[in-house]
Amino acid sequence: MTDKKKKNVQIIPAQTELKRRTVNYAKGMDINLSPEQLMELEQVVQRSTDNFVRQIGSDLADTRQLVIDAVKDNGKSAIALQGCVDLAYSVKALGGTFQYPLMTQIAKSLETFILDRSTATKKQLLVMQLHIDALYVILASRVTGFGTTVEQATIAALAKLAERYGDPRA
């Protein structure tokens, strides 16, 4: 048998001044929010969601145009890829936060498809465009949550396309 030593542990309670700074003691909110405070918080959340929708909508349009330009002129594929990387990262990071987890799934699929890619063929660019179009439709239709069987089938179809046209990764 081995001897187990007891470790000397000391619990130090937080100082009052530290507690005050942590919870914004002077202007903090009561745990029981009034109807006015609830309404104010709901408005803040709604404004943030609206800003997300506008910003991502603009990013989708810009990135889609980059991909369309690259389909016409393959020399622009590196620029389109970088735009897709940025878009996928933004949507993946924020989609679920604003009740668009379906967008997060599609952005993850796009990110996986373009991972380690420095150039893309015309078919690969078209697969990227389909991902962007799917994101745009979900955003424009305000499909929150995980959607219906149609949306889930779309994700599965995008994954199959990504698998089929994923190589080469040059």
C-alpha positions as CSV (number, residue, x, y, z in Angstrom):
1,M,0.0,0.0,0.0
2,T,1.1,3.5,-0.6
3,D,0.8,6.3,1.9
4,K,-1.4,9.1,0.7
5,K,-0.4,12.5,2.0
6,K,-3.0,15.0,2.7
7,K,-2.4,18.2,0.8
8,N,-2.7,21.4,2.8
9,V,-5.3,23.5,1.1
10,Q,-6.4,27.0,2.1
11,I,-9.5,28.6,0.7
12,I,-9.2,32.4,0.5
13,P,-12.5,34.2,0.2
14,A,-12.7,37.0,-2.4
15,Q,-12.2,40.5,-1.1
16,T,-15.2,42.8,-1.0
17,E,-13.5,45.3,-3.4
18,L,-12.9,42.5,-5.9
19,K,-16.5,41.4,-5.7
20,R,-17.7,45.0,-6.3
21,R,-15.5,45.4,-9.4
22,T,-16.6,42.0,-10.8
23,V,-20.3,42.6,-10.8
24,N,-20.4,46.3,-11.4
25,Y,-21.5,46.9,-7.9
26,A,-22.5,50.6,-8.4
27,K,-24.6,50.0,-11.6
28,G,-25.3,46.3,-11.5
29,M,-28.7,44.9,-12.3
30,D,-30.9,43.2,-9.8
31,I,-31.4,39.5,-10.4
32,N,-35.2,40.0,-10.7
33,L,-35.5,42.2,-13.8
34,S,-38.3,44.6,-14.2
35,P,-40.5,44.5,-17.3
36,E,-38.7,47.7,-18.5
37,Q,-35.3,46.1,-18.1
38,L,-36.5,42.9,-19.9
39,M,-37.8,45.0,-22.8
40,E,-34.5,46.9,-23.0
41,L,-32.5,43.7,-23.0
42,E,-34.8,42.2,-25.8
43,Q,-34.2,45.4,-27.9
44,V,-30.4,45.0,-27.5
45,V,-30.6,41.4,-28.6
46,Q,-32.8,42.3,-31.5
47,R,-30.5,45.1,-32.7
48,S,-27.5,42.7,-32.4
49,T,-29.4,40.1,-34.5
50,D,-30.3,42.7,-37.1
51,N,-26.7,43.9,-37.3
52,F,-25.6,40.3,-37.8
53,V,-28.1,39.7,-40.6
54,R,-27.1,42.9,-42.4
55,Q,-23.4,42.3,-42.0
56,I,-23.4,38.6,-43.0
57,G,-25.8,39.4,-45.9
58,S,-23.3,41.9,-47.2
59,D,-20.4,39.5,-46.7
60,L,-22.4,36.8,-48.6
61,A,-23.0,39.1,-51.6
62,D,-19.4,40.2,-51.7
63,T,-18.0,36.7,-51.4
64,R,-20.4,35.3,-54.0
65,Q,-19.2,38.0,-56.4
66,L,-15.6,37.0,-55.8
67,V,-16.5,33.3,-56.6
68,I,-18.4,34.3,-59.7
69,D,-15.4,36.4,-60.9
70,A,-13.1,33.4,-60.2
71,V,-15.4,31.0,-62.2
72,K,-15.0,33.4,-65.2
73,D,-11.2,33.9,-64.6
74,N,-9.5,31.1,-62.7
75,G,-6.6,33.3,-62.0
76,K,-8.8,35.0,-59.3
77,S,-9.5,31.7,-57.5
78,A,-7.0,32.5,-54.7
79,I,-8.9,35.7,-53.9
80,A,-12.2,33.9,-53.9
81,L,-10.8,31.2,-51.6
82,Q,-9.6,33.8,-49.1
83,G,-13.0,35.4,-49.2
84,C,-14.7,32.1,-48.6
85,V,-12.3,31.3,-45.7
86,D,-13.2,34.6,-44.0
87,L,-16.9,34.1,-44.6
88,A,-16.9,30.6,-43.4
89,Y,-15.1,31.6,-40.2
90,S,-17.5,34.5,-39.5
91,V,-20.7,32.5,-40.1
92,K,-19.4,29.5,-38.3
93,A,-18.5,31.6,-35.2
94,L,-21.6,33.6,-35.0
95,G,-24.4,31.7,-36.7
96,G,-25.4,29.7,-33.6
97,T,-25.1,32.7,-31.4
98,F,-27.9,34.4,-33.3
99,Q,-30.1,31.3,-33.6
100,Y,-28.8,30.2,-37.0
101,P,-27.2,26.9,-36.2
102,L,-28.0,25.7,-39.7
103,M,-25.8,28.4,-41.1
104,T,-23.1,27.3,-38.8
105,Q,-23.3,23.7,-40.2
106,I,-23.1,24.9,-43.8
107,A,-20.2,27.3,-42.9
108,K,-18.4,24.3,-41.3
109,S,-19.0,22.3,-44.5
110,L,-17.6,25.1,-46.6
111,E,-14.6,25.6,-44.3
112,T,-13.8,21.8,-44.5
113,F,-14.1,21.9,-48.2
114,I,-11.6,24.8,-48.7
115,L,-9.2,23.7,-46.0
116,D,-5.6,23.6,-47.1
117,R,-6.6,24.7,-50.6
118,S,-4.6,27.4,-52.4
119,T,-6.4,27.2,-55.7
120,A,-9.7,25.8,-57.0
121,T,-11.0,24.3,-60.2
122,K,-14.2,25.6,-61.8
123,K,-16.3,22.8,-60.3
124,Q,-14.8,23.4,-56.9
125,L,-15.6,27.1,-57.2
126,L,-19.2,26.1,-58.1
127,V,-19.4,24.0,-55.0
128,M,-18.3,27.0,-52.9
129,Q,-20.9,29.1,-54.7
130,L,-23.6,26.5,-53.8
131,H,-22.6,26.8,-50.1
132,I,-22.8,30.5,-50.3
133,D,-26.2,30.4,-52.0
134,A,-27.5,28.0,-49.3
135,L,-26.3,30.4,-46.6
136,Y,-28.0,33.3,-48.3
137,V,-31.3,31.4,-48.7
138,I,-31.3,30.5,-45.0
139,L,-30.5,34.1,-44.0
140,A,-33.0,35.7,-46.3
141,S,-35.8,33.3,-45.2
142,R,-34.8,33.7,-41.6
143,V,-34.7,30.0,-41.0
144,T,-33.7,29.7,-37.3
145,G,-33.0,26.5,-35.6
146,F,-32.0,23.4,-37.5
147,G,-34.7,23.7,-40.1
148,T,-36.9,21.0,-41.6
149,T,-36.0,17.9,-43.5
150,V,-35.5,20.0,-46.6
151,E,-32.8,22.0,-45.0
152,Q,-31.2,18.9,-43.5
153,A,-31.3,17.2,-47.0
154,T,-29.5,20.3,-48.4
155,I,-26.7,20.0,-45.9
156,A,-26.3,16.3,-46.8
157,A,-26.3,17.2,-50.5
158,L,-23.6,19.9,-49.9
159,A,-21.5,17.4,-47.9
160,K,-21.7,14.9,-50.8
161,L,-20.7,17.5,-53.3
162,A,-17.8,18.6,-51.2
163,E,-16.7,15.0,-50.9
164,R,-17.0,14.3,-54.6
165,Y,-15.2,17.4,-55.8
166,G,-12.8,17.9,-52.8
167,D,-9.7,16.7,-54.5
168,P,-7.2,17.9,-55.7
169,R,-6.2,20.2,-52.8
170,A,-3.5,22.2,-54.6
